[in-house]
Amino acid sequence: MEAKPLSVDEKAVHDETASFLQDRLEGGFDFGLANRNALLVSQGMKLPKFTKTGTTIAGLVFDKGVVLGADTRATAGPIVAQKNCEKIHYIAPNIYCCGAGTAADTENVTEMISSQLTLMRLNTNTQSRVVMALTRLKRYLFRYMGYVSAALVLGGVDSTGPHLHTVWPHGSTTTLPYVTMGSGSLAAMAVFEKNYTRKENINEEQAMELVKQAILSGIHNDLGSGSNVDLCVITKEKTDFHRNIFKTQIPHKKDYRYEFKRGDTQILKRDVVQFEADDYDKQAWNVAFKQTGKKQQSSKP
């Protein structure tokens, strides 16, 4: 017996393929309403658009550890929602993570992985590995196919040495000695490409300065990035979090004025337009203006 084909309205309410997969997959989004959205669009309804986000995050490996950096501007489209937010998230005592994308997604994803690693440390009585955090993050994001907007720079130091990774929202990862992400990543990467040498030749102070300059490059060249600079230095012995290591100075009043002498600007063209008497009665206007001034002076005590 052949199955009865579904009408357009039935497909909009129930998508057999999506429901079949949803029943057999643990977690993840339900895409069964995709046909419904297509039907609404065909009827003239406009679907909501993604809100543009802006961030500059970066990381760098030096001889003894990892330096992570981020700006502190949170945006909601063209609006600066917060000027001094925290974009460097705690994962473990030896692992931290910078987040770009949707603030709610980055905070909740990193908190979830942090709690899982805490339980793992309590059960095994061992230090958390960076590769464990990386694996859990990318497996979780891959299940949601990019709909969890969390672009992450993961860095840490464990028993195998310093590690630095990027995790994209759809679950792919990269491992490099220096990385950048966010809307200001190209400007930050230009600083790294110009000044970075082998990690054995960079000490902690040089690495901090280089990451700070990379974040400032993103702040100066990207409207979605701004405000201050946060740094996190992770070594085998300790982790130092430098909150607002650089603060943007906003002048309250300009201490200079531009004064140009008469005649500095060249006159390229001059036109003389004659007004009719009905359009502009200069004499009558001057008389009315003088009378108004006299009334104001007489009304003063």
Secondary structure, DSSP 8 states (H G I E B T S, - for coil): -------HHHHHH--HHHHHHHHHSSSS---TTHHHHHHHHHTT------------EEEEE-SSEEEEEEE--EEETTEEEESS---EEEEETTEEEEEEE-HHHHHHHHHHHHHHHHHHHHHH-S---HHHHHHHHHHHHHHTTT-S-EEEEEEEEETTEEEEEEE-TTS-EEE-SEEEESTTHHHHHHHHHHH---GGG--HHHHHHHHHHHHHHHHHH-TT--S-EEEEEEESS-EEEEEEEE-----SS--------TT-S-----------TTT--HHHHHHHHHHHHHHHHHH--
